[in-house]
Amino acid sequence: MQRHFDEQIDQLKQQLLLMSGRAEGITRKALESLMRRDVALAEQVIADDKAIDRMEIDIEEQCIQLLALQQPLARDLRLIAASLKISNDLERVGDHAVNIAGCALQLARAAPVKPVADLSELAEKSIAMLRDALDAFVRGDADAARQLVRRDDEVDVLNRHLFAELMSRMIADPLQVERSMTLVLVGRNLERIGDLATNVAEEVVFITEARIIKHHADEGLGDFDRG
């Protein structure tokens, strides 16, 4: 019985890892459609998001079955509860990728816009945070998760730099307002992906140490059975 349960837990982890890969994939595809002004690719992102929505439902059903049939305790219980939250966070990453694809469609219909240096770096840091958060989840690495939480500040700083540069463009040339505001939205969606990766990292600490660090909560509070 225990062996079967362990296999189900491993399967749940693999499903979340696969879902994360899909979310990362469509985010990269959305950014590529933005850079290449590729309407067909942007529309593909919107269609691909349906698979991520389906995966969230499948993972939710799997977690509910594990809770109902196995009645897990301690760390296993925390892992399943956290998996429900993580799958929702990954589904939201897919939604942000769709938003970026929508911005790509809007910009593809307008005159080309001058590249923004911070945008590519912001994209890479946000996507790397997502990938590293799921890696920490699979390995149960609380230390790596804590380091990742601190990396969110870097993403926030880059997004502020991006916003400042685009504001300068809009002030200098009112004809760029609409296109620049669209890029502001792209930056905001990338920053939110970083936030969601941070959420996943916080769940890793909760699973492994039974400590709640969301909203910078005191780590001495919110302890659960450490089994």
Stockholm file with secondary structure:
# STOCKHOLM 1.0

chainA/1-227         MQRHFDEQIDQLKQQLLLMSGRAEGITRKALESLMRRDVALAEQVIADDKAIDRMEIDIEEQCIQLLALQQPLARDLRLIAASLKISNDLERVGDHAVNIAGCALQLARAAPVKPVADLSELAEKSIAMLRDALDAFVRGDADAARQLVRRDDEVDVLNRHLFAELMSRMIADPLQVERSMTLVLVGRNLERIGDLATNVAEEVVFITEARIIKHHADEGLGDFDRG
#=GR chainA/1-227 SS CHHHHHHHHHHHHHHHHHHHHHHHHHHHHHHHHHHHTCHHHHHHHHHHHHHHHHHHHHHHHHHHHHHHHHCCCHHHHHHHHHHHHHHHHHHHHHHHHHHHHHHHHHHHTSCCCCCCHHHHHHHHHHHHHHHHHHHHHHHTCHHHHHHHHHHHHHHHHHHHHHHHHHHHHHHHCGGGHHHHHHHHHHHHHHHHHHHHHHHHHHHHHHHHHCCCCGGGCCTTSSCCCCC
#=GC SS_cons         CHHHHHHHHHHHHHHHHHHHHHHHHHHHHHHHHHHHTCHHHHHHHHHHHHHHHHHHHHHHHHHHHHHHHHCCCHHHHHHHHHHHHHHHHHHHHHHHHHHHHHHHHHHHTSCCCCCCHHHHHHHHHHHHHHHHHHHHHHHTCHHHHHHHHHHHHHHHHHHHHHHHHHHHHHHHCGGGHHHHHHHHHHHHHHHHHHHHHHHHHHHHHHHHHCCCCGGGCCTTSSCCCCC
//
